Amino acid sequence: RRASEESRDSMVGTFLRASSADRSPFLLENQDFHKSVTLILLDDETASVGVVLNRPSNKGLDIKVADRSTRGQKVVTIPMRYGGQYAVKGKEALLWLHCNQKVRDMKIGSPVGESQKDGIWKCTSQDVITAIAQGYANAEDFLVVSGVSVWEKNIAQGMNGIEGELDLGKYELIPKNCRDQVWTTLLSQQQVLSESNFSQIMAISEKAWSLAADDKKGKSSKSISVPILGIGENLDEEDDSLVFKSDTKVSKLSDSALRSWCATFLLGKPDVGIGL
């Protein structure tokens, strides 16, 4: 079903994954979106707003929790995730997310989308402290995200928010029956990004994206409607999945571009992404 057939309200709380086409629409720009898992937070007349979930950074947040073994306190560090290039201003600049049934039952936080009450919930840092202190959750049950991604709407300029991106084939809807395993995989990625765990974190990011696939549909064979500018002259005319006059897959170039972007902007060490 095309995105335009979805009601606007239903887009809020929707899980998306970046295109699975061999020729990624994010090879030459917005490499951070390649093989991303995204949650839509807002969809109104002016724009769609969401957060990328599978991009831990080299920054961490320390949370003090009770240490039952010592009856004192200990510090648990969870990674701050990159959600997008737009900063959120205000007292609560960071977005906290959970999918913990006990915490939902206690009405801590609020659902992302009224129709998604059994899905992902957003909350404040104080909500997190309360849930942990009352024994309803562990620090590792929460994802904390900095920044948001924005898709503008301007019909005159051919921009229709995230629905337009879906219709162009740049994103795919994640089926509800895949969401739990995707979320569980994201929770296994609760380490601050470092040079020593870079490859492991990248592998978990790709695993979360892969698990988000609709098995009934399989890998997308749909051609992306948006031209990938500047690369057409370097493609093999007989097989556009290969770089011209080589056996290198275009998809491998996209993966390399993503690793380079993450090493540069999330780790702060560009050399780490070279040759992996």
Residue pairs with C-beta under 8 A, 6 or more apart in sequence:
2 166
2 167
3 11
3 162
3 163
3 164
3 165
3 166
3 167
3 173
4 163
4 167
6 14
6 163
8 43
8 44
9 43
9 113
9 114
9 115
10 113
10 115
11 40
11 43
11 48
11 162
11 163
12 40
12 41
12 42
12 43
12 112
12 113
12 114
12 116
13 39
13 40
13 111
13 112
13 113
13 115
13 116
13 119
13 120
14 39
14 40
14 113
14 173
14 174
15 37
15 38
15 39
15 173
15 174
15 178
15 179
15 182
15 212
16 37
16 38
16 39
16 40
16 50
16 162
16 166
16 171
16 172
16 173
16 174
17 35
17 36
17 37
17 38
17 171
17 172
17 174
17 209
17 212
17 213
18 24
18 26
18 33
18 34
18 35
18 36
18 38
18 170
18 171
18 172
18 209
19 25
19 26
19 169
19 170
19 171
19 172
19 220
19 224
20 172
20 213
20 219
20 220
21 169
21 220
21 221
21 222
21 223
21 224
22 241
22 249
22 250
22 251
23 223
23 224
23 228
23 240
23 241
23 250
23 251
24 34
24 35
24 224
24 250
24 251
24 254
25 168
25 169
25 170
25 224
25 226
25 228
26 32
26 33
26 34
26 170
26 254
26 257
26 258
27 34
27 228
27 231
27 250
27 253
27 254
27 257
28 228
28 229
28 230
28 231
28 257
31 254
31 257
31 258
31 260
31 261
32 52
32 55
32 82
32 85
32 258
32 261
32 262
32 265
33 52
33 149
33 170
34 254
34 255
34 257
34 258
35 205
35 206
35 209
35 255
35 258
36 52
36 53
36 54
36 55
36 209
37 52
37 53
37 54
37 174
37 182
37 186
37 208
37 209
37 212
38 50
38 51
38 52
38 53
38 149
38 171
39 50
39 51
39 53
39 97
39 112
39 120
40 48
40 49
40 50
40 112
40 113
40 162
41 49
41 50
41 51
41 95
41 112
41 122
41 148
42 48
42 49
42 50
43 49
43 161
43 162
43 163
45 153
46 152
46 153
47 150
47 151
47 152
47 153
47 161
48 150
48 151
48 153
48 161
48 162
48 163
49 148
49 149
49 150
49 151
50 83
50 84
50 148
50 149
50 151
50 162
51 81
51 83
51 84
51 95
51 145
51 147
51 148
51 149
52 81
52 82
52 83
52 84
52 145
52 149
53 81
53 83
53 97
53 143
53 145
53 186
53 208
54 81
54 186
54 189
54 204
54 205
54 208
54 209
55 81
55 82
55 83
55 205
55 262
55 266
56 79
56 80
56 81
56 82
56 189
56 190
56 191
56 192
56 193
56 201
56 266
57 79
57 80
57 81
57 82
57 146
57 192
57 193
57 266
57 267
58 192
58 193
58 194
58 266
58 267
58 268
59 79
59 80
59 146
59 192
60 77
60 78
60 79
60 80
60 192
61 77
61 78
61 79
61 80
61 94
61 144
62 75
62 76
62 77
63 75
63 76
63 77
63 78
63 128
63 129
63 132
63 139
64 73
64 74
64 75
64 76
65 73
65 74
65 75
65 76
65 132
65 138
65 139
66 72
66 73
66 74
66 133
67 73
67 74
76 138
76 139
76 140
77 192
78 139
78 140
78 142
78 143
78 144
78 190
78 192
79 144
79 189
79 190
79 191
79 192
79 193
80 94
80 144
80 145
80 146
81 143
81 144
81 145
81 146
82 145
82 146
82 147
82 265
82 266
83 95
83 145
83 146
83 147
83 148
83 149
84 147
84 148
84 149
84 150
85 147
85 149
86 147
86 148
86 149
86 150
87 93
87 146
87 147
88 94
88 95
88 146
88 147
88 148
92 124
92 125
93 146
94 125
94 144
94 145
94 146
95 122
95 144
95 145
95 146
95 148
96 109
96 122
96 123
96 124
96 125
96 127
96 128
96 142
96 143
96 144
96 145
97 112
97 120
97 121
97 122
97 123
97 142
97 143
97 144
97 145
98 104
98 109
98 120
98 121
98 123
98 131
98 137
98 141
98 142
98 143
99 119
99 120
99 121
99 180
99 183
100 131
100 136
100 137
100 141
102 136
102 137
103 109
103 121
103 123
103 131
103 136
103 137
103 141
104 111
104 117
104 118
104 121
106 131
106 134
106 136
108 121
108 123
108 127
108 130
108 131
108 136
109 121
109 122
109 123
109 124
109 127
110 121
110 122
110 123
111 117
111 119
111 120
111 121
111 122
112 119
112 120
112 121
112 122
113 119
119 179
120 183
123 131
123 142
128 137
128 139
128 142
131 137
131 141
132 138
132 139
140 187
140 190
141 187
143 186
143 187
151 159
151 161
151 162
151 164
151 165
152 159
152 161
153 159
153 160
153 161
153 164
158 164
160 167
162 171
165 171
166 172
166 173
167 225
168 224
168 225
168 226
169 220
169 222
169 223
169 224
169 225
169 226
170 224
170 226
172 212
172 213
172 214
172 220
173 214
174 182
174 212
174 214
175 214
178 211
178 212
178 213
178 214
181 211
182 208
182 211
182 212
185 204
185 207
185 208
185 211
186 208
188 204
189 201
189 204
189 205
189 208
191 197
191 200
191 201
193 201
193 262
193 266
193 267
194 267
195 267
195 269
195 272
198 262
198 263
198 267
198 272
198 273
198 276
199 276
202 258
202 259
202 262
202 276
213 219
231 250
233 244
234 243
234 244
235 242
235 243
235 244
235 250
236 242
236 243
236 244
236 245
236 246
237 244
240 250
241 249
241 250
241 251
242 248
242 249
242 250
243 249
243 250
243 253
256 273
256 276
259 273
259 276
260 270
260 273
260 274
261 273
262 273
263 269
263 270
263 271
263 272
263 273
263 274
264 270
264 273
267 273
